[in-house]
């Protein structure tokens, strides 16, 4: 029964992605079965993702870059709103751990968004590498597809090498 549910979700996502203009939900990606990422959805985009079955929206933009009434829009569309604001220059181990807790507890499917995909891509990279212990190449590939840009990628490599030197050394060997 669980396999059928996963197949229906995947099929529904495929139909959804073909049916709606991308400007309403820019850079929509699906790095895992019940996890979607995107840039900033429009108000209509939030209605569409609700209709798609998304249960939780996680906004990772700093508060000064977020849409002022986003929480109300999300909740009006029967989804749970979570915010984990951070600045690209302010990655901390606690940010990654907090993200992991939010994602674990969130009702799925979930949409994680920022403005373009860069914040989400960087956060996803650090989460997958440091919290889920996947291979560096896989985490990097996923993050780039989500939207992580080269400048953030370089900053994250430096931060991870400084913060987690043993983890980086193990990944490289």
Secondary structure, DSSP 8 states (H G I E B T S, - for coil): -HHHHHHHHHHHHHHHHHHS-GGGSTT-EEEETTEEEES---HHHHHHHHHHT--EEEE-S-GGGS-TTHHHHHHHTT-EEEE----TT---HHHHHHHHHHHHHS-SSEEEE-SSSHHHHHHHHHIIIIIS---HHHHHHHHHHHT--HHHHHHHHHHHHHH-HHHHHHHH-
